[in-house]
Amino acid sequence: PNSIGFLTQSAEQYVVTFSSTDSEGTGVDSRTVSVDADSTVTVTDLEDGIVVSGDELNSVTIESEGESRSYTIPDNANLVLIDPDDPDQKVTTADLHDLSLHSSITLSGSQAGYTYTGWEISPAVTVRDVEGKELTQGTDYEISYEDNVNAGTASILVTGKGDYTGTAVKTFTISKADNTLSVSGKTATLKSKKLKRKKQSLSVSKIMTVSNVGQGTLSYRLVSVKKAKFKKYFKIDAKTGKVTVKKKLKKGTYTLTVTVTASGDTNHNAGSKTVTVKVKVK
């Protein structure tokens, strides 16, 4: 027996239209039957008394006018699926095992995103075919990764093997890591007699310890001086962190609040640290 046909996926069933010849080569009119997800065949069109029976999609018996004729769909038959809402959209049954067209890929676990580590990030996945069957890595597909080190969009490539073809792509996000900037304030000392004559300056290494410069360009901002009226005596260079102290500042200990910011880079967010700096004039 020879058989060809068209499959139309509708809800949880396939609609199969047979246009076949029987074992004697006699032409048989097209008939339509419905095949459930479990491959049980039932009748969908009884206009001319046709009865259809069978329990496998590839073996269907059609009874008409008291005669029984069996039709077999060969395993290698390349039937066509037609979208009932758009008849021009046709997919062959061979395409059903093309993972690029029909597959479901989910990341294992609940993580929707990952954070930059400097190493490759390679999430495990669960892959299902068009029928919802969970596939086996190494048997049904292989996995490879692209752009999975740096922050941004990474790709998982699932390439079919064995009974499956095509390559499906699943993307995931690698977020920027926190900046590793680390600073602490210090106490710097100035001599009063020098300040009487002219302004003095303190390099950034005199007022703070930068134990980790972090990622990106550093910038500095004088937030406040404990006694606000003395803030006018202090100025900080935004690029170098050098503090300039105006002349005629009286003896005493002055507490400054300084914010240091690292601008970040392609793999790290910007980060800021606020420290307390003390300047003693004696």
Buried (B, 14 or more C-beta within 10 A) or exposed (E): BEBBBBBBBBEEBBBBBBEBBBEEEEEBEEBBBBBEEEEBBEBBBEEEEBEBBBEEBEBBEBBBEEEEBBBBBEEEBEBBBBEEEEEEEBBEBEBBBBBBEBBBBEBEEEEEEBBBEEEEBEBEBEBBBBEEEEBEBEEBBEBEBEEBBEBBEBEBBBBBBEEBBBBBEBEBEBEBBBBEBBBEBBEBEBEBEEBEEEBBEBEBEBBBEBEEBBBBEBBBBBEEBEEEEBBEBBBBBEEEBBBEBBEEBEEEEBBBBBBBBBBBBEBBBBBBBEBBBBBBBE
